[in-house]
Amino acid sequence: MRLDGLGLFVDDMAKMIRFYKDVLGFEIKDEENTSNVYLVKDGTLFLLYGRNDFAKMTNQRYEYIKGLNDHLCLNRNLNLGDREPAILLIRKEI
């Protein structure tokens, strides 16, 4: 299975950028918007969203458990025109 994209909520954007870039070797794809940072590694897109910025962007209030990391989404290259086969495939792989 190949993962096309992953989105993560982060509290400290600068710290997470340093970790993914300097420690794990990710490249910054787009640095224009500091509330959402796009990183790429081996063709996989990682999107980092500042938790507070994401809440402002969506006009929603989110509750997070302190110390627990949340994820936004996983993206696998699937044709979701008919969702049932995709759902069955995802359940099989989990």
Jmol script that loads the backbone (N, CA, C; Angstrom):
load data "model"
ATOM      1  N   MET A   1       0.845  -1.172   0.000  1.00  0.00           N
ATOM      2  CA  MET A   1       0.000   0.000   0.000  1.00  0.00           C
ATOM      3  C   MET A   1       0.892   1.237   0.000  1.00  0.00           C
ATOM      4  N   ARG A   2       0.528   2.211  -0.799  1.00  0.00           N
ATOM      5  CA  ARG A   2       1.261   3.474  -0.844  1.00  0.00           C
ATOM      6  C   ARG A   2       0.373   4.575  -0.302  1.00  0.00           C
ATOM      7  N   LEU A   3       0.909   5.334   0.620  1.00  0.00           N
ATOM      8  CA  LEU A   3       0.199   6.456   1.215  1.00  0.00           C
ATOM      9  C   LEU A   3       0.521   7.708   0.415  1.00  0.00           C
ATOM     10  N   ASP A   4      -0.509   8.384  -0.092  1.00  0.00           N
ATOM     11  CA  ASP A   4      -0.295   9.586  -0.907  1.00  0.00           C
ATOM     12  C   ASP A   4      -0.176  10.853  -0.078  1.00  0.00           C
ATOM     13  N   GLY A   5      -0.874  10.906   1.036  1.00  0.00           N
ATOM     14  CA  GLY A   5      -0.843  12.120   1.839  1.00  0.00           C
ATOM     15  C   GLY A   5      -1.284  11.878   3.260  1.00  0.00           C
ATOM     16  N   LEU A   6      -0.819  12.738   4.149  1.00  0.00           N
ATOM     17  CA  LEU A   6      -1.133  12.631   5.569  1.00  0.00           C
ATOM     18  C   LEU A   6      -1.211  14.037   6.133  1.00  0.00           C
ATOM     19  N   GLY A   7      -2.235  14.315   6.908  1.00  0.00           N
ATOM     20  CA  GLY A   7      -2.365  15.618   7.547  1.00  0.00           C
ATOM     21  C   GLY A   7      -2.291  15.485   9.053  1.00  0.00           C
ATOM     22  N   LEU A   8      -1.512  16.339   9.687  1.00  0.00           N
ATOM     23  CA  LEU A   8      -1.342  16.304  11.140  1.00  0.00           C
ATOM     24  C   LEU A   8      -1.618  17.668  11.748  1.00  0.00           C
ATOM     25  N   PHE A   9      -2.256  17.665  12.910  1.00  0.00           N
ATOM     26  CA  PHE A   9      -2.417  18.884  13.692  1.00  0.00           C
ATOM     27  C   PHE A   9      -1.194  19.026  14.590  1.00  0.00           C
ATOM     28  N   VAL A  10      -0.645  20.224  14.670  1.00  0.00           N
ATOM     29  CA  VAL A  10       0.531  20.453  15.513  1.00  0.00           C
ATOM     30  C   VAL A  10       0.324  21.688  16.379  1.00  0.00           C
ATOM     31  N   ASP A  11       0.939  21.679  17.551  1.00  0.00           N
ATOM     32  CA  ASP A  11       0.884  22.833  18.448  1.00  0.00           C
ATOM     33  C   ASP A  11       2.006  23.824  18.156  1.00  0.00           C
ATOM     34  N   ASP A  12       3.197  23.317  17.902  1.00  0.00           N
ATOM     35  CA  ASP A  12       4.371  24.167  17.695  1.00  0.00           C
ATOM     36  C   ASP A  12       4.888  23.948  16.270  1.00  0.00           C
ATOM     37  N   MET A  13       4.432  24.791  15.344  1.00  0.00           N
ATOM     38  CA  MET A  13       4.752  24.610  13.932  1.00  0.00           C
ATOM     39  C   MET A  13       6.257  24.668  13.675  1.00  0.00           C
ATOM     40  N   ALA A  14       6.954  25.630  14.248  1.00  0.00           N
ATOM     41  CA  ALA A  14       8.398  25.764  14.008  1.00  0.00           C
ATOM     42  C   ALA A  14       9.152  24.518  14.457  1.00  0.00           C
ATOM     43  N   LYS A  15       8.787  23.987  15.606  1.00  0.00           N
ATOM     44  CA  LYS A  15       9.435  22.785  16.138  1.00  0.00           C
ATOM     45  C   LYS A  15       9.172  21.577  15.233  1.00  0.00           C
ATOM     46  N   MET A  16       7.947  21.447  14.749  1.00  0.00           N
ATOM     47  CA  MET A  16       7.602  20.313  13.886  1.00  0.00           C
ATOM     48  C   MET A  16       8.266  20.423  12.519  1.00  0.00           C
ATOM     49  N   ILE A  17       8.371  21.643  11.995  1.00  0.00           N
ATOM     50  CA  ILE A  17       9.065  21.829  10.715  1.00  0.00           C
ATOM     51  C   ILE A  17      10.521  21.417  10.857  1.00  0.00           C
ATOM     52  N   ARG A  18      11.178  21.848  11.934  1.00  0.00           N
ATOM     53  CA  ARG A  18      12.584  21.460  12.162  1.00  0.00           C
ATOM     54  C   ARG A  18      12.710  19.942  12.251  1.00  0.00           C
ATOM     55  N   PHE A  19      11.803  19.286  12.977  1.00  0.00           N
ATOM     56  CA  PHE A  19      11.869  17.835  13.139  1.00  0.00           C
ATOM     57  C   PHE A  19      11.717  17.121  11.791  1.00  0.00           C
ATOM     58  N   TYR A  20      10.659  17.444  11.059  1.00  0.00           N
ATOM     59  CA  TYR A  20      10.412  16.751   9.790  1.00  0.00           C
ATOM     60  C   TYR A  20      11.473  17.074   8.745  1.00  0.00           C
ATOM     61  N   LYS A  21      11.964  18.299   8.739  1.00  0.00           N
ATOM     62  CA  LYS A  21      12.954  18.714   7.747  1.00  0.00           C
ATOM     63  C   LYS A  21      14.362  18.252   8.120  1.00  0.00           C
ATOM     64  N   ASP A  22      14.805  18.572   9.322  1.00  0.00           N
ATOM     65  CA  ASP A  22      16.193  18.316   9.713  1.00  0.00           C
ATOM     66  C   ASP A  22      16.446  16.883  10.172  1.00  0.00           C
ATOM     67  N   VAL A  23      15.500  16.287  10.867  1.00  0.00           N
ATOM     68  CA  VAL A  23      15.705  14.931  11.392  1.00  0.00           C
ATOM     69  C   VAL A  23      15.267  13.872  10.386  1.00  0.00           C
ATOM     70  N   LEU A  24      14.076  14.047   9.792  1.00  0.00           N
ATOM     71  CA  LEU A  24      13.536  13.022   8.895  1.00  0.00           C
ATOM     72  C   LEU A  24      13.821  13.277   7.417  1.00  0.00           C
ATOM     73  N   GLY A  25      14.349  14.452   7.085  1.00  0.00           N
ATOM     74  CA  GLY A  25      14.758  14.732   5.710  1.00  0.00           C
ATOM     75  C   GLY A  25      13.649  15.129   4.749  1.00  0.00           C
ATOM     76  N   PHE A  26      12.546  15.654   5.247  1.00  0.00           N
ATOM     77  CA  PHE A  26      11.471  16.116   4.374  1.00  0.00           C
ATOM     78  C   PHE A  26      11.874  17.419   3.697  1.00  0.00           C
ATOM     79  N   GLU A  27      11.298  17.669   2.520  1.00  0.00           N
ATOM     80  CA  GLU A  27      11.492  18.935   1.821  1.00  0.00           C
ATOM     81  C   GLU A  27      10.227  19.764   1.970  1.00  0.00           C
ATOM     82  N   ILE A  28      10.391  21.070   2.173  1.00  0.00           N
ATOM     83  CA  ILE A  28       9.235  21.956   2.248  1.00  0.00           C
ATOM     84  C   ILE A  28       8.774  22.247   0.828  1.00  0.00           C
ATOM     85  N   LYS A  29       7.519  21.924   0.559  1.00  0.00           N
ATOM     86  CA  LYS A  29       6.967  22.129  -0.781  1.00  0.00           C
ATOM     87  C   LYS A  29       6.449  23.547  -0.955  1.00  0.00           C
ATOM     88  N   ASP A  30       5.821  24.085   0.075  1.00  0.00           N
ATOM     89  CA  ASP A  30       5.227  25.416  -0.025  1.00  0.00           C
ATOM     90  C   ASP A  30       5.333  26.086   1.327  1.00  0.00           C
ATOM     91  N   GLU A  31       6.076  27.178   1.382  1.00  0.00           N
ATOM     92  CA  GLU A  31       6.343  27.853   2.648  1.00  0.00           C
ATOM     93  C   GLU A  31       5.574  29.167   2.774  1.00  0.00           C
ATOM     94  N   GLU A  32       4.731  29.469   1.812  1.00  0.00           N
ATOM     95  CA  GLU A  32       4.046  30.759   1.772  1.00  0.00           C
ATOM     96  C   GLU A  32       3.087  30.955   2.942  1.00  0.00           C
ATOM     97  N   ASN A  33       2.365  29.923   3.309  1.00  0.00           N
ATOM     98  CA  ASN A  33       1.346  30.033   4.350  1.00  0.00           C
ATOM     99  C   ASN A  33       1.858  29.337   5.602  1.00  0.00           C
ATOM    100  N   THR A  34       2.220  30.091   6.618  1.00  0.00           N
ATOM    101  CA  THR A  34       2.831  29.492   7.804  1.00  0.00           C
ATOM    102  C   THR A  34       1.841  28.759   8.697  1.00  0.00           C
ATOM    103  N   SER A  35       0.528  28.926   8.472  1.00  0.00           N
ATOM    104  CA  SER A  35      -0.434  28.182   9.287  1.00  0.00           C
ATOM    105  C   SER A  35      -0.637  26.773   8.747  1.00  0.00           C
ATOM    106  N   ASN A  36      -0.302  26.544   7.477  1.00  0.00           N
ATOM    107  CA  ASN A  36      -0.361  25.214   6.868  1.00  0.00           C
ATOM    108  C   ASN A  36       0.944  25.005   6.115  1.00  0.00           C
ATOM    109  N   VAL A  37       1.676  23.986   6.478  1.00  0.00           N
ATOM    110  CA  VAL A  37       2.967  23.734   5.837  1.00  0.00           C
ATOM    111  C   VAL A  37       2.895  22.402   5.102  1.00  0.00           C
ATOM    112  N   TYR A  38       3.370  22.400   3.868  1.00  0.00           N
ATOM    113  CA  TYR A  38       3.343  21.218   3.024  1.00  0.00           C
ATOM    114  C   TYR A  38       4.762  20.679   2.887  1.00  0.00           C
ATOM    115  N   LEU A  39       4.957  19.429   3.284  1.00  0.00           N
ATOM    116  CA  LEU A  39       6.259  18.778   3.214  1.00  0.00           C
ATOM    117  C   LEU A  39       6.147  17.541   2.334  1.00  0.00           C
ATOM    118  N   VAL A  40       7.243  17.176   1.673  1.00  0.00           N
ATOM    119  CA  VAL A  40       7.239  16.006   0.801  1.00  0.00           C
ATOM    120  C   VAL A  40       8.432  15.125   1.134  1.00  0.00           C
ATOM    121  N   LYS A  41       8.180  13.810   1.152  1.00  0.00           N
ATOM    122  CA  LYS A  41       9.252  12.825   1.347  1.00  0.00           C
ATOM    123  C   LYS A  41       8.899  11.606   0.510  1.00  0.00           C
ATOM    124  N   ASP A  42       9.779  11.237  -0.398  1.00  0.00           N
ATOM    125  CA  ASP A  42       9.579  10.061  -1.250  1.00  0.00           C
ATOM    126  C   ASP A  42       8.220  10.067  -1.941  1.00  0.00           C
ATOM    127  N   GLY A  43       7.791  11.249  -2.395  1.00  0.00           N
ATOM    128  CA  GLY A  43       6.535  11.359  -3.123  1.00  0.00           C
ATOM    129  C   GLY A  43       5.286  11.413  -2.261  1.00  0.00           C
ATOM    130  N   THR A  44       5.439  11.369  -0.947  1.00  0.00           N
ATOM    131  CA  THR A  44       4.290  11.444  -0.043  1.00  0.00           C
ATOM    132  C   THR A  44       4.183  12.855   0.513  1.00  0.00           C
ATOM    133  N   LEU A  45       2.982  13.408   0.463  1.00  0.00           N
ATOM    134  CA  LEU A  45       2.718  14.757   0.944  1.00  0.00           C
ATOM    135  C   LEU A  45       2.303  14.716   2.407  1.00  0.00           C
ATOM    136  N   PHE A  46       2.971  15.500   3.233  1.00  0.00           N
ATOM    137  CA  PHE A  46       2.613  15.669   4.644  1.00  0.00           C
ATOM    138  C   PHE A  46       2.157  17.103   4.826  1.00  0.00           C
ATOM    139  N   LEU A  47       0.957  17.265   5.363  1.00  0.00           N
ATOM    140  CA  LEU A  47       0.414  18.600   5.613  1.00  0.00           C
ATOM    141  C   LEU A  47       0.391  18.819   7.109  1.00  0.00           C
ATOM    142  N   LEU A  48       1.029  19.866   7.561  1.00  0.00           N
ATOM    143  CA  LEU A  48       1.016  20.221   8.975  1.00  0.00           C
ATOM    144  C   LEU A  48       0.079  21.408   9.150  1.00  0.00           C
ATOM    145  N   TYR A  49      -0.881  21.240  10.030  1.00  0.00           N
ATOM    146  CA  TYR A  49      -1.856  22.293  10.318  1.00  0.00           C
ATOM    147  C   TYR A  49      -1.683  22.737  11.759  1.00  0.00           C
ATOM    148  N   GLY A  50      -1.500  24.014  11.972  1.00  0.00           N
ATOM    149  CA  GLY A  50      -1.505  24.529  13.334  1.00  0.00           C
ATOM    150  C   GLY A  50      -2.897  24.346  13.922  1.00  0.00           C
ATOM    151  N   ARG A  51      -2.985  23.773  15.115  1.00  0.00           N
ATOM    152  CA  ARG A  51      -4.308  23.482  15.694  1.00  0.00           C
ATOM    153  C   ARG A  51      -5.180  24.722  15.795  1.00  0.00           C
ATOM    154  N   ASN A  52      -4.642  25.798  16.328  1.00  0.00           N
ATOM    155  CA  ASN A  52      -5.437  27.018  16.469  1.00  0.00           C
ATOM    156  C   ASN A  52      -5.776  27.625  15.114  1.00  0.00           C
ATOM    157  N   ASP A  53      -4.839  27.575  14.187  1.00  0.00           N
ATOM    158  CA  ASP A  53      -5.077  28.119  12.850  1.00  0.00           C
ATOM    159  C   ASP A  53      -6.158  27.333  12.118  1.00  0.00           C
ATOM    160  N   PHE A  54      -6.153  26.007  12.293  1.00  0.00           N
ATOM    161  CA  PHE A  54      -7.161  25.171  11.640  1.00  0.00           C
ATOM    162  C   PHE A  54      -8.551  25.495  12.186  1.00  0.00           C
ATOM    163  N   ALA A  55      -8.640  25.711  13.487  1.00  0.00           N
ATOM    164  CA  ALA A  55      -9.924  26.067  14.103  1.00  0.00           C
ATOM    165  C   ALA A  55     -10.432  27.397  13.546  1.00  0.00           C
ATOM    166  N   LYS A  56      -9.535  28.367  13.400  1.00  0.00           N
ATOM    167  CA  LYS A  56      -9.928  29.663  12.831  1.00  0.00           C
ATOM    168  C   LYS A  56     -10.357  29.512  11.373  1.00  0.00           C
ATOM    169  N   MET A  57      -9.609  28.705  10.619  1.00  0.00           N
ATOM    170  CA  MET A  57      -9.882  28.520   9.203  1.00  0.00           C
ATOM    171  C   MET A  57     -11.254  27.873   8.975  1.00  0.00           C
ATOM    172  N   THR A  58     -11.648  26.968   9.854  1.00  0.00           N
ATOM    173  CA  THR A  58     -12.907  26.242   9.687  1.00  0.00           C
ATOM    174  C   THR A  58     -14.054  26.830  10.503  1.00  0.00           C
ATOM    175  N   ASN A  59     -13.775  27.882  11.271  1.00  0.00           N
ATOM    176  CA  ASN A  59     -14.788  28.474  12.153  1.00  0.00           C
ATOM    177  C   ASN A  59     -15.413  27.440  13.084  1.00  0.00           C
ATOM    178  N   GLN A  60     -14.601  26.528  13.567  1.00  0.00           N
ATOM    179  CA  GLN A  60     -15.049  25.477  14.482  1.00  0.00           C
ATOM    180  C   GLN A  60     -14.173  25.498  15.723  1.00  0.00           C
ATOM    181  N   ARG A  61     -14.726  25.032  16.812  1.00  0.00           N
ATOM    182  CA  ARG A  61     -13.944  24.867  18.040  1.00  0.00           C
ATOM    183  C   ARG A  61     -13.704  23.376  18.227  1.00  0.00           C
ATOM    184  N   TYR A  62     -12.462  22.990  18.409  1.00  0.00           N
ATOM    185  CA  TYR A  62     -12.106  21.585  18.561  1.00  0.00           C
ATOM    186  C   TYR A  62     -11.555  21.339  19.954  1.00  0.00           C
ATOM    187  N   GLU A  63     -11.879  20.200  20.498  1.00  0.00           N
ATOM    188  CA  GLU A  63     -11.364  19.788  21.803  1.00  0.00           C
ATOM    189  C   GLU A  63     -10.268  18.750  21.572  1.00  0.00           C
ATOM    190  N   TYR A  64      -9.120  18.968  22.162  1.00  0.00           N
ATOM    191  CA  TYR A  64      -8.008  18.029  22.037  1.00  0.00           C
ATOM    192  C   TYR A  64      -7.625  17.534  23.419  1.00  0.00           C
ATOM    193  N   ILE A  65      -7.291  16.277  23.502  1.00  0.00           N
ATOM    194  CA  ILE A  65      -6.827  15.709  24.762  1.00  0.00           C
ATOM    195  C   ILE A  65      -5.354  16.065  24.908  1.00  0.00           C
ATOM    196  N   LYS A  66      -4.991  16.700  26.014  1.00  0.00           N
ATOM    197  CA  LYS A  66      -3.608  17.123  26.231  1.00  0.00           C
ATOM    198  C   LYS A  66      -2.680  15.908  26.189  1.00  0.00           C
ATOM    199  N   GLY A  67      -1.626  16.023  25.414  1.00  0.00           N
ATOM    200  CA  GLY A  67      -0.647  14.953  25.295  1.00  0.00           C
ATOM    201  C   GLY A  67      -0.978  13.925  24.226  1.00  0.00           C
ATOM    202  N   LEU A  68      -2.176  13.999  23.654  1.00  0.00           N
ATOM    203  CA  LEU A  68      -2.564  13.052  22.609  1.00  0.00           C
ATOM    204  C   LEU A  68      -2.453  13.743  21.260  1.00  0.00           C
ATOM    205  N   ASN A  69      -1.779  13.111  20.337  1.00  0.00           N
ATOM    206  CA  ASN A  69      -1.628  13.689  19.013  1.00  0.00           C
ATOM    207  C   ASN A  69      -2.796  13.244  18.150  1.00  0.00           C
ATOM    208  N   ASP A  70      -3.377  14.166  17.422  1.00  0.00           N
ATOM    209  CA  ASP A  70      -4.491  13.866  16.533  1.00  0.00           C
ATOM    210  C   ASP A  70      -4.004  13.853  15.100  1.00  0.00           C
ATOM    211  N   HIS A  71      -4.750  13.192  14.243  1.00  0.00           N
ATOM    212  CA  HIS A  71      -4.455  13.264  12.816  1.00  0.00           C
ATOM    213  C   HIS A  71      -5.648  13.854  12.100  1.00  0.00           C
ATOM    214  N   LEU A  72      -5.394  14.418  10.964  1.00  0.00           N
ATOM    215  CA  LEU A  72      -6.452  15.016  10.171  1.00  0.00           C
ATOM    216  C   LEU A  72      -6.971  14.017   9.151  1.00  0.00           C
ATOM    217  N   CYS A  73      -6.093  13.434   8.357  1.00  0.00           N
ATOM    218  CA  CYS A  73      -6.572  12.518   7.327  1.00  0.00           C
ATOM    219  C   CYS A  73      -5.434  11.669   6.791  1.00  0.00           C
ATOM    220  N   LEU A  74      -5.826  10.579   6.177  1.00  0.00           N
ATOM    221  CA  LEU A  74      -4.927   9.744   5.393  1.00  0.00           C
ATOM    222  C   LEU A  74      -5.498   9.723   3.991  1.00  0.00           C
ATOM    223  N   ASN A  75      -4.661   9.796   3.002  1.00  0.00           N
ATOM    224  CA  ASN A  75      -5.144   9.802   1.636  1.00  0.00           C
ATOM    225  C   ASN A  75      -4.442   8.709   0.857  1.00  0.00           C
ATOM    226  N   ARG A  76      -5.229   7.796   0.356  1.00  0.00           N
ATOM    227  CA  ARG A  76      -4.698   6.761  -0.513  1.00  0.00           C
ATOM    228  C   ARG A  76      -5.325   6.967  -1.877  1.00  0.00           C
ATOM    229  N   ASN A  77      -4.588   6.741  -2.901  1.00  0.00           N
ATOM    230  CA  ASN A  77      -5.077   6.992  -4.248  1.00  0.00           C
ATOM    231  C   ASN A  77      -6.155   5.980  -4.614  1.00  0.00           C
ATOM    232  N   LEU A  78      -7.406   6.299  -4.294  1.00  0.00           N
ATOM    233  CA  LEU A  78      -8.545   5.438  -4.591  1.00  0.00           C
ATOM    234  C   LEU A  78      -9.581   6.221  -5.368  1.00  0.00           C
ATOM    235  N   ASN A  79     -10.270   5.555  -6.252  1.00  0.00           N
ATOM    236  CA  ASN A  79     -11.412   6.157  -6.921  1.00  0.00           C
ATOM    237  C   ASN A  79     -12.617   5.950  -6.018  1.00  0.00           C
ATOM    238  N   LEU A  80     -13.132   7.029  -5.452  1.00  0.00           N
ATOM    239  CA  LEU A  80     -14.222   6.912  -4.489  1.00  0.00           C
ATOM    240  C   LEU A  80     -15.583   7.147  -5.121  1.00  0.00           C
ATOM    241  N   GLY A  81     -15.693   6.948  -6.424  1.00  0.00           N
ATOM    242  CA  GLY A  81     -16.995   7.070  -7.067  1.00  0.00           C
ATOM    243  C   GLY A  81     -17.987   6.106  -6.435  1.00  0.00           C
ATOM    244  N   ASP A  82     -17.561   4.893  -6.187  1.00  0.00           N
ATOM    245  CA  ASP A  82     -18.369   3.905  -5.472  1.00  0.00           C
ATOM    246  C   ASP A  82     -17.650   3.654  -4.159  1.00  0.00           C
ATOM    247  N   ARG A  83     -18.172   4.158  -3.070  1.00  0.00           N
ATOM    248  CA  ARG A  83     -17.470   4.132  -1.788  1.00  0.00           C
ATOM    249  C   ARG A  83     -17.382   2.751  -1.153  1.00  0.00           C
ATOM    250  N   GLU A  84     -18.327   1.883  -1.410  1.00  0.00           N
ATOM    251  CA  GLU A  84     -18.341   0.586  -0.724  1.00  0.00           C
ATOM    252  C   GLU A  84     -17.054  -0.218  -0.948  1.00  0.00           C
ATOM    253  N   PRO A  85     -16.566  -0.387  -2.195  1.00  0.00           N
ATOM    254  CA  PRO A  85     -15.304  -1.121  -2.369  1.00  0.00           C
ATOM    255  C   PRO A  85     -14.136  -0.465  -1.634  1.00  0.00           C
ATOM    256  N   ALA A  86     -14.109   0.872  -1.619  1.00  0.00           N
ATOM    257  CA  ALA A  86     -13.026   1.575  -0.928  1.00  0.00           C
ATOM    258  C   ALA A  86     -13.094   1.334   0.570  1.00  0.00           C
ATOM    259  N   ILE A  87     -14.287   1.383   1.138  1.00  0.00           N
ATOM    260  CA  ILE A  87     -14.459   1.145   2.574  1.00  0.00           C
ATOM    261  C   ILE A  87     -14.039  -0.273   2.927  1.00  0.00           C
ATOM    262  N   LEU A  88     -14.432  -1.244   2.122  1.00  0.00           N
ATOM    263  CA  LEU A  88     -14.047  -2.636   2.378  1.00  0.00           C
ATOM    264  C   LEU A  88     -12.537  -2.808   2.292  1.00  0.00           C
ATOM    265  N   LEU A  89     -11.898  -2.158   1.322  1.00  0.00           N
ATOM    266  CA  LEU A  89     -10.450  -2.244   1.170  1.00  0.00           C
ATOM    267  C   LEU A  89      -9.741  -1.647   2.375  1.00  0.00           C
ATOM    268  N   ILE A  90     -10.198  -0.509   2.841  1.00  0.00           N
ATOM    269  CA  ILE A  90      -9.582   0.132   4.003  1.00  0.00           C
ATOM    270  C   ILE A  90      -9.748  -0.740   5.239  1.00  0.00           C
ATOM    271  N   ARG A  91     -10.925  -1.292   5.458  1.00  0.00           N
ATOM    272  CA  ARG A  91     -11.150  -2.168   6.620  1.00  0.00           C
ATOM    273  C   ARG A  91     -10.251  -3.396   6.570  1.00  0.00           C
ATOM    274  N   LYS A  92     -10.041  -3.933   5.389  1.00  0.00           N
ATOM    275  CA  LYS A  92      -9.187  -5.114   5.225  1.00  0.00           C
ATOM    276  C   LYS A  92      -7.746  -4.798   5.615  1.00  0.00           C
ATOM    277  N   GLU A  93      -7.278  -3.587   5.304  1.00  0.00           N
ATOM    278  CA  GLU A  93      -5.887  -3.224   5.536  1.00  0.00           C
ATOM    279  C   GLU A  93      -5.621  -2.708   6.935  1.00  0.00           C
ATOM    280  N   ILE A  94      -6.653  -2.399   7.696  1.00  0.00           N
ATOM    281  CA  ILE A  94      -6.448  -1.877   9.053  1.00  0.00           C
ATOM    282  C   ILE A  94      -6.198  -3.026  10.006  1.00  0.00           C
TER     283      ILE A  94
END
end "model"
wireframe off; spacefill off
backbone 0.3
color backbone group
